[in-house]
Amino acid sequence: MVGPGLLAGLSDDDPAGITTYSVLGADYGYQLLWVLLLSTVALIMFHVLAVRTGVVTGQGLVGLVRQRYGVRIGGAVLAALVVANIGTTCAEFAGIAAGFELFGTNRYISVPVAALLVSALVLRGSFHRIEHFLLLLSTVFLAYIASGLLAQPNWGEAVQGLVVPTMPANFDAIAIVTATVGTTLAPWGLSFIQSYAVDKKLRPKDLGLERLDVVIGAVLTGVIGFFVVVACAATLHRDGRTISDASDAALALEPLAGHAASTLFAVGLIGAALLAASILPLSTAYSVCEFAGFEAALNDPFREAKTFYVTFGLVTLLGSVIVMIPGVPLVTVLVATQVLNAVLLIPLLCVMIGIARDGTLMGRFRLHRVGTVAYALVTAVVMACVAVLAVVSA
């Protein structure tokens, strides 16, 4: 059963996520750790819902949206996902470039090599070989745990920040809280985990063990985010230093926490970027094929799933090429795609709840009243974050 939960959860800790958690710790110390805790709970809930829906119906999210809500809404969701996924793929390759540049390797070498590695993995590997490689790659996240421990955080303050909610009343705090929710509960992750569970050919009798896989993956995602925050809180926040991205954090850690902590943080950034750069194009390829009604399986040969593999290749190519264009405002691209992700997240959560409540599609596994209230409450909190941010920024 291992795979969908771990990979979908851990790939949320991509360069955009690590940057968000780094800024959260550097700017606010341990104060906003409770936001990460609540985001992790929301991640568990919706990843469990996505897997259950995929296993019971045998369909991915975009295909079900088209079936239940029509071609127009399905097409609109697909278009927004594709645009956001391409932008986020750029962020993954930007993370690869930034991580390798910390070790003296030029982006014009690291990015093409990474793109070729990712493409070769998917185009030439079997489902289980690809899955095993990605699971092996995900072990690099242990570097963040080690980095956090080396920073010698104040564990008492960290626990207090985790369980005692406090909130600074300013735009920057609202923005980072919204970004934390959006980067943890990413739309592409919701789409990917459902499609991947279908591709893995899981059955309803597997849901018990698969739920455990999802919970472990989401909890590990939160744990890694926790150690990123405390590493930056114990060093950068303590010394009043600010950063703009995760590579800044890796550089800034060296004089404050030692060379080992800085190196491990950089290694974690590269590994996270490589994992997410593999998952993002996969998520996009699944979604495009589901909407079009084409084959979408990693075990299918190219001649039987051309749309799937061509979509994967195009997203990977676009993401890597854009990063290598001189003068491209990568931070602007990153911010714009994260905003689009936050906006897309709200209708996506709503349609997921609607599909899960449909007795025709879900049968005895449909979402009942108590579950609906719980999921609606989480969705309302996400809507409130986005709405408050929009009002404050207006």
PyMOL commands that set and color helices and strands:
alter all, ss='L'
color gray80, all
select helices_A, chain A and resi 4-10+15-28+33-57+61-69+71-101+107-124+127-150+155-163+171-184+187-199+204-237+246-257+259-292+302-304+306-324+330-356+359-365+369-393
alter helices_A, ss='H'
color red, helices_A
deselect
rebuild
show_as cartoon
